[in-house]
């Protein structure tokens, strides 16, 4: 499951938009990420060809199992890291930006250790 950071961002965006709106179209992704519609169209074609998403006749985008797995992993990392950085005193804007970069490069081992630490601290309140 080794894909590029940009693909991870697209998959995460699809998941987030679906949670917010219930359905996802290319224009929603373009607006969410601040990318051009042609750039998003190329990315969606690549994700579809690699089995991460499907696009129905009306243009609705759905995550396939492999895409959903990646999207949920990245979303969990983003959410936990953002919340953790905010807890440490980082502003929400900077925390979200930093989490977006960290979520793609952090090892499973390091993320699991941070996750365990956060859960331990939250459990001891």
ROBA-646772 format. One record per atom (N, C-alpha, C): residue number from 1; residue in one letter; x, z negated, y. Coordinates in Angstrom, 2 decimals. Example, Ala and Ser with C-alpha at 12.3 -4.5 7.8 and 13.67 -1.06 7.14 Angstrom:
2
SITE     k   r         u         w         v
SITE     1   A     13.19     -7.80     -5.69
SITE     1   A     12.30     -7.80     -4.50
SITE     1   A     13.20     -7.80     -3.30
SITE     2   S     12.85     -7.08     -2.25
SITE     2   S     13.67     -7.14     -1.06
SITE     2   S     12.90     -7.87      0.03
//
This chain:
125
SITE     k   r         u         w         v
SITE     1   X      0.84      0.00     -1.19
SITE     1   X      0.00      0.00      0.00
SITE     1   X      0.89      0.00      1.25
SITE     2   X      1.80      0.97      1.32
SITE     2   X      2.72      1.06      2.43
SITE     2   X      2.29      2.17      3.37
SITE     3   X      1.64      1.81      4.48
SITE     3   X      1.20      2.80      5.45
SITE     3   X      1.77      2.45      6.81
SITE     4   X      1.71      3.40      7.72
SITE     4   X      2.26      3.20      9.05
SITE     4   X      1.43      2.24      9.88
SITE     5   X      2.09      1.63     10.86
SITE     5   X      1.43      0.69     11.76
SITE     5   X      0.23      1.32     12.45
SITE     6   X      0.35      2.58     12.87
SITE     6   X     -0.77      3.22     13.56
SITE     6   X     -1.99      3.33     12.65
SITE     7   X     -1.78      3.64     11.37
SITE     7   X     -2.90      3.71     10.43
SITE     7   X     -3.53      2.33     10.26
SITE     8   X     -2.69      1.30     10.19
SITE     8   X     -3.22     -0.07     10.08
SITE     8   X     -4.07     -0.39     11.30
SITE     9   X     -3.63      0.01     12.48
SITE     9   X     -4.40     -0.25     13.71
SITE     9   X     -5.75      0.47     13.68
SITE    10   X     -5.76      1.70     13.22
SITE    10   X     -7.03      2.44     13.11
SITE    10   X     -7.97      1.75     12.12
SITE    11   X     -7.45      1.37     10.97
SITE    11   X     -8.30      0.73      9.96
SITE    11   X     -8.85     -0.60     10.47
SITE    12   X     -8.00     -1.37     11.14
SITE    12   X     -8.45     -2.64     11.72
SITE    12   X     -9.53     -2.38     12.78
SITE    13   X     -9.32     -1.36     13.61
SITE    13   X    -10.31     -1.03     14.64
SITE    13   X    -11.65     -0.66     14.02
SITE    14   X    -11.63      0.10     12.94
SITE    14   X    -12.87      0.46     12.26
SITE    14   X    -13.59     -0.80     11.79
SITE    15   X    -12.86     -1.74     11.22
SITE    15   X    -13.45     -3.00     10.74
SITE    15   X    -14.05     -3.79     11.90
SITE    16   X    -13.31     -3.92     12.98
SITE    16   X    -13.78     -4.70     14.14
SITE    16   X    -15.02     -4.05     14.75
SITE    17   X    -14.99     -2.74     14.92
SITE    17   X    -16.14     -2.04     15.51
SITE    17   X    -17.36     -2.17     14.60
SITE    18   X    -17.14     -2.05     13.30
SITE    18   X    -18.26     -2.20     12.36
SITE    18   X    -18.87     -3.59     12.47
SITE    19   X    -18.02     -4.61     12.62
SITE    19   X    -18.54     -5.99     12.77
SITE    19   X    -19.34     -6.12     14.06
SITE    20   X    -18.88     -5.46     15.12
SITE    20   X    -19.54     -5.57     16.43
SITE    20   X    -20.80     -4.71     16.54
SITE    21   X    -20.74     -3.49     16.05
SITE    21   X    -21.82     -2.52     16.29
SITE    21   X    -22.62     -2.15     15.05
SITE    22   X    -22.06     -2.39     13.88
SITE    22   X    -22.76     -2.03     12.65
SITE    22   X    -22.41     -0.65     12.13
SITE    23   X    -22.04      0.26     13.02
SITE    23   X    -21.63      1.60     12.60
SITE    23   X    -20.45      2.05     13.47
SITE    24   X    -19.71      3.02     12.95
SITE    24   X    -18.49      3.45     13.63
SITE    24   X    -18.44      4.97     13.69
SITE    25   X    -18.14      5.49     14.86
SITE    25   X    -17.88      6.91     15.07
SITE    25   X    -16.51      7.05     15.72
SITE    26   X    -15.97      8.25     15.68
SITE    26   X    -14.65      8.49     16.27
SITE    26   X    -14.59      8.08     17.74
SITE    27   X    -15.63      8.35     18.49
SITE    27   X    -15.63      8.00     19.92
SITE    27   X    -15.52      6.49     20.12
SITE    28   X    -16.12      5.73     19.21
SITE    28   X    -16.02      4.26     19.30
SITE    28   X    -14.57      3.82     19.13
SITE    29   X    -13.87      4.45     18.19
SITE    29   X    -12.46      4.13     17.94
SITE    29   X    -11.62      4.52     19.14
SITE    30   X    -11.88      5.71     19.70
SITE    30   X    -11.14      6.17     20.87
SITE    30   X    -11.32      5.18     22.02
SITE    31   X    -12.54      4.75     22.25
SITE    31   X    -12.81      3.79     23.33
SITE    31   X    -12.17      2.44     23.05
SITE    32   X    -12.25      1.98     21.83
SITE    32   X    -11.71      0.67     21.44
SITE    32   X    -10.19      0.62     21.61
SITE    33   X     -9.52      1.68     21.18
SITE    33   X     -8.05      1.70     21.21
SITE    33   X     -7.48      2.34     22.47
SITE    34   X     -8.33      2.99     23.25
SITE    34   X     -7.85      3.66     24.45
SITE    34   X     -7.09      4.94     24.16
SITE    35   X     -7.45      5.60     23.07
SITE    35   X     -6.80      6.86     22.66
SITE    35   X     -7.72      8.02     22.95
SITE    36   X     -7.15      9.23     22.97
SITE    36   X     -7.96     10.42     23.17
SITE    36   X     -8.75     10.74     21.91
SITE    37   X     -9.89     11.38     22.10
SITE    37   X    -10.72     11.78     20.95
SITE    37   X     -9.96     12.71     20.00
SITE    38   X     -9.18     13.69     20.49
SITE    38   X     -8.41     14.53     19.56
SITE    38   X     -7.40     13.74     18.72
SITE    39   X     -6.74     12.76     19.32
SITE    39   X     -5.80     11.93     18.56
SITE    39   X     -6.50     11.16     17.45
SITE    40   X     -7.67     10.61     17.79
SITE    40   X     -8.44      9.87     16.80
SITE    40   X     -8.92     10.81     15.69
SITE    41   X     -9.34     12.00     16.05
SITE    41   X     -9.80     12.97     15.04
SITE    41   X     -8.70     13.30     14.04
SITE    42   X     -7.49     13.51     14.52
SITE    42   X     -6.36     13.79     13.63
SITE    42   X     -6.11     12.60     12.71
SITE    43   X     -6.13     11.40     13.28
SITE    43   X     -5.90     10.19     12.47
SITE    43   X     -7.00     10.02     11.43
SITE    44   X     -8.25     10.27     11.81
SITE    44   X     -9.36     10.12     10.86
SITE    44   X     -9.22     11.13      9.72
SITE    45   X     -8.79     12.33     10.03
SITE    45   X     -8.57     13.35      9.00
SITE    45   X     -7.52     12.85      8.00
SITE    46   X     -6.42     12.31      8.52
SITE    46   X     -5.36     11.80      7.64
SITE    46   X     -5.83     10.62      6.80
SITE    47   X     -6.57      9.71      7.41
SITE    47   X     -7.07      8.55      6.67
SITE    47   X     -8.08      8.99      5.60
SITE    48   X     -8.90      9.97      5.93
SITE    48   X     -9.87     10.48      4.96
SITE    48   X     -9.17     11.17      3.80
SITE    49   X     -8.20     12.01      4.11
SITE    49   X     -7.47     12.73      3.07
SITE    49   X     -6.69     11.80      2.14
SITE    50   X     -6.32     10.63      2.64
SITE    50   X     -5.59      9.66      1.82
SITE    50   X     -6.49      8.62      1.16
SITE    51   X     -7.80      8.78      1.30
SITE    51   X     -8.74      7.92      0.58
SITE    51   X     -9.02      6.57      1.21
SITE    52   X     -8.68      6.41      2.50
SITE    52   X     -8.91      5.12      3.16
SITE    52   X    -10.28      5.04      3.81
SITE    53   X    -10.84      6.18      4.19
SITE    53   X    -12.16      6.21      4.84
SITE    53   X    -12.97      7.39      4.31
SITE    54   X    -14.27      7.34      4.59
SITE    54   X    -15.13      8.50      4.40
SITE    54   X    -15.85      8.74      5.73
SITE    55   X    -16.21      9.98      5.95
SITE    55   X    -16.96     10.35      7.14
SITE    55   X    -18.17     11.15      6.67
SITE    56   X    -19.37     10.65      6.99
SITE    56   X    -20.56     11.35      6.51
SITE    56   X    -20.91     12.52      7.43
SITE    57   X    -21.98     13.23      7.06
SITE    57   X    -22.39     14.44      7.80
SITE    57   X    -22.70     14.16      9.27
SITE    58   X    -23.16     12.94      9.57
SITE    58   X    -23.49     12.61     10.96
SITE    58   X    -22.32     12.01     11.73
SITE    59   X    -21.15     11.95     11.08
SITE    59   X    -19.96     11.46     11.77
SITE    59   X    -19.72      9.97     11.65
SITE    60   X    -20.52      9.28     10.85
SITE    60   X    -20.31      7.84     10.67
SITE    60   X    -19.13      7.61      9.74
SITE    61   X    -18.27      6.70     10.14
SITE    61   X    -17.04      6.41      9.41
SITE    61   X    -17.21      5.11      8.63
SITE    62   X    -16.82      5.15      7.36
SITE    62   X    -16.87      3.96      6.50
SITE    62   X    -15.51      3.75      5.86
SITE    63   X    -15.17      2.49      5.68
SITE    63   X    -13.93      2.15      4.99
SITE    63   X    -14.13      2.23      3.48
SITE    64   X    -13.24      2.89      2.80
SITE    64   X    -13.21      2.87      1.33
SITE    64   X    -12.45      1.61      0.91
SITE    65   X    -12.50      1.25     -0.36
SITE    65   X    -11.89      0.00     -0.84
SITE    65   X    -10.42     -0.16     -0.40
SITE    66   X     -9.57      0.87     -0.56
SITE    66   X     -8.17      0.68     -0.12
SITE    66   X     -8.06      0.46      1.39
SITE    67   X     -8.87      1.17      2.17
SITE    67   X     -8.85      1.01      3.62
SITE    67   X     -9.37     -0.34      4.05
SITE    68   X    -10.42     -0.81      3.37
SITE    68   X    -11.00     -2.11      3.68
SITE    68   X     -9.99     -3.22      3.38
SITE    69   X     -9.28     -3.10      2.29
SITE    69   X     -8.28     -4.10      1.92
SITE    69   X     -7.20     -4.22      3.01
SITE    70   X     -6.71     -3.09      3.48
SITE    70   X     -5.70     -3.10      4.53
SITE    70   X     -6.27     -3.64      5.83
SITE    71   X     -7.46     -3.18      6.20
SITE    71   X     -8.09     -3.61      7.45
SITE    71   X     -8.31     -5.12      7.46
SITE    72   X     -8.81     -5.66      6.36
SITE    72   X     -9.04     -7.11      6.29
SITE    72   X     -7.74     -7.89      6.36
SITE    73   X     -6.69     -7.38      5.74
SITE    73   X     -5.38     -8.05      5.79
SITE    73   X     -4.86     -8.10      7.22
SITE    74   X     -4.91     -6.97      7.90
SITE    74   X     -4.40     -6.90      9.28
SITE    74   X     -5.27     -7.73     10.21
SITE    75   X     -6.58     -7.67     10.03
SITE    75   X     -7.50     -8.45     10.86
SITE    75   X     -7.27     -9.95     10.69
SITE    76   X     -7.06    -10.38      9.44
SITE    76   X     -6.79    -11.80      9.19
SITE    76   X     -5.50    -12.22      9.89
SITE    77   X     -4.48    -11.39      9.76
SITE    77   X     -3.20    -11.70     10.41
SITE    77   X     -3.38    -11.77     11.92
SITE    78   X     -4.07    -10.79     12.49
SITE    78   X     -4.26    -10.75     13.94
SITE    78   X     -5.00    -11.99     14.43
SITE    79   X     -6.08    -12.31     13.76
SITE    79   X     -6.90    -13.45     14.16
SITE    79   X     -6.14    -14.76     14.06
SITE    80   X     -5.51    -14.99     12.91
SITE    80   X     -4.79    -16.24     12.71
SITE    80   X     -3.61    -16.36     13.68
SITE    81   X     -2.84    -15.29     13.82
SITE    81   X     -1.68    -15.34     14.72
SITE    81   X     -2.10    -15.52     16.17
SITE    82   X     -3.16    -14.82     16.60
SITE    82   X     -3.65    -14.98     17.98
SITE    82   X     -4.08    -16.43     18.22
SITE    83   X     -4.89    -16.95     17.32
SITE    83   X     -5.38    -18.33     17.47
SITE    83   X     -4.23    -19.33     17.48
SITE    84   X     -3.26    -19.11     16.62
SITE    84   X     -2.10    -20.01     16.52
SITE    84   X     -1.29    -19.98     17.81
SITE    85   X     -1.04    -18.78     18.33
SITE    85   X     -0.27    -18.67     19.58
SITE    85   X     -1.02    -19.30     20.74
SITE    86   X     -2.33    -19.12     20.79
SITE    86   X     -3.14    -19.76     21.84
SITE    86   X     -3.04    -21.28     21.72
SITE    87   X     -3.14    -21.78     20.48
SITE    87   X     -3.01    -23.22     20.24
SITE    87   X     -1.66    -23.74     20.74
SITE    88   X     -0.61    -22.91     20.60
SITE    88   X      0.72    -23.30     21.04
SITE    88   X      0.89    -23.22     22.56
SITE    89   X     -0.13    -22.71     23.26
SITE    89   X     -0.08    -22.67     24.72
SITE    89   X      0.12    -21.29     25.32
SITE    90   X      0.14    -20.26     24.49
SITE    90   X      0.27    -18.89     24.99
SITE    90   X     -1.09    -18.44     25.53
SITE    91   X     -1.08    -17.69     26.62
SITE    91   X     -2.35    -17.21     27.18
SITE    91   X     -3.04    -16.29     26.17
SITE    92   X     -4.37    -16.26     26.18
SITE    92   X     -5.09    -15.42     25.22
SITE    92   X     -4.67    -13.95     25.26
SITE    93   X     -4.45    -13.41     26.45
SITE    93   X     -4.06    -12.00     26.58
SITE    93   X     -2.71    -11.74     25.92
SITE    94   X     -1.73    -12.57     26.23
SITE    94   X     -0.39    -12.40     25.65
SITE    94   X     -0.43    -12.69     24.15
SITE    95   X     -1.18    -13.70     23.74
SITE    95   X     -1.29    -14.03     22.31
SITE    95   X     -1.85    -12.84     21.52
SITE    96   X     -2.88    -12.19     22.05
SITE    96   X     -3.47    -11.04     21.37
SITE    96   X     -2.48     -9.88     21.29
SITE    97   X     -1.77     -9.63     22.38
SITE    97   X     -0.78     -8.55     22.40
SITE    97   X      0.36     -8.82     21.41
SITE    98   X      0.86    -10.05     21.43
SITE    98   X      1.96    -10.40     20.52
SITE    98   X      1.50    -10.37     19.06
SITE    99   X      0.31    -10.90     18.81
SITE    99   X     -0.22    -10.89     17.44
SITE    99   X     -0.35     -9.47     16.93
SITE   100   X     -0.73     -8.55     17.82
SITE   100   X     -0.89     -7.15     17.42
SITE   100   X      0.45     -6.55     16.97
SITE   101   X      1.53     -6.98     17.58
SITE   101   X      2.84     -6.49     17.16
SITE   101   X      3.33     -7.22     15.90
SITE   102   X      3.18     -8.52     15.88
SITE   102   X      3.69     -9.33     14.77
SITE   102   X      2.97     -9.01     13.46
SITE   103   X      1.66     -8.77     13.54
SITE   103   X      0.85     -8.59     12.33
SITE   103   X      1.35     -7.48     11.41
SITE   104   X      2.07     -6.53     11.97
SITE   104   X      2.54     -5.38     11.18
SITE   104   X      3.90     -5.60     10.55
SITE   105   X      4.68     -6.51     11.08
SITE   105   X      6.07     -6.65     10.61
SITE   105   X      6.35     -7.96      9.87
SITE   106   X      5.47     -8.92     10.00
SITE   106   X      5.71    -10.21      9.36
SITE   106   X      5.59    -10.07      7.83
SITE   107   X      6.48    -10.73      7.13
SITE   107   X      6.45    -10.68      5.66
SITE   107   X      5.27    -11.48      5.13
SITE   108   X      4.88    -11.17      3.90
SITE   108   X      3.82    -11.94      3.24
SITE   108   X      4.22    -13.41      3.16
SITE   109   X      5.47    -13.65      2.82
SITE   109   X      5.95    -15.03      2.67
SITE   109   X      5.82    -15.81      3.98
SITE   110   X      6.28    -15.22      5.08
SITE   110   X      6.20    -15.91      6.37
SITE   110   X      4.76    -16.11      6.81
SITE   111   X      3.93    -15.07      6.64
SITE   111   X      2.53    -15.20      7.04
SITE   111   X      1.84    -16.28      6.22
SITE   112   X      2.08    -16.28      4.91
SITE   112   X      1.46    -17.30      4.05
SITE   112   X      1.90    -18.70      4.45
SITE   113   X      3.16    -18.85      4.86
SITE   113   X      3.65    -20.17      5.29
SITE   113   X      2.96    -20.59      6.59
SITE   114   X      2.82    -19.67      7.54
SITE   114   X      2.12    -19.99      8.79
SITE   114   X      0.66    -20.33      8.50
SITE   115   X      0.04    -19.53      7.65
SITE   115   X     -1.37    -19.76      7.29
SITE   115   X     -1.55    -21.14      6.65
SITE   116   X     -0.65    -21.49      5.75
SITE   116   X     -0.71    -22.80      5.10
SITE   116   X     -0.53    -23.91      6.13
SITE   117   X      0.41    -23.73      7.04
SITE   117   X      0.68    -24.72      8.08
SITE   117   X     -0.55    -24.90      8.98
SITE   118   X     -1.14    -23.79      9.39
SITE   118   X     -2.31    -23.86     10.27
SITE   118   X     -3.47    -24.56      9.56
SITE   119   X     -3.69    -24.22      8.30
SITE   119   X     -4.79    -24.85      7.55
SITE   119   X     -4.53    -26.34      7.34
SITE   120   X     -3.28    -26.70      7.12
SITE   120   X     -2.92    -28.12      6.96
SITE   120   X     -3.18    -28.87      8.26
SITE   121   X     -2.76    -28.29      9.37
SITE   121   X     -2.97    -28.93     10.68
SITE   121   X     -4.45    -29.04     11.02
SITE   122   X     -5.20    -27.98     10.73
SITE   122   X     -6.64    -28.01     11.00
SITE   122   X     -7.36    -28.99     10.10
SITE   123   X     -6.88    -29.13      8.88
SITE   123   X     -7.49    -30.05      7.93
SITE   123   X     -7.22    -31.50      8.24
SITE   124   X     -6.15    -31.75      9.03
SITE   124   X     -5.77    -33.14      9.31
SITE   124   X     -6.39    -33.67     10.58
SITE   125   X     -7.24    -32.86     11.26
SITE   125   X     -7.88    -33.31     12.50
SITE   125   X     -8.94    -34.33     12.25
//
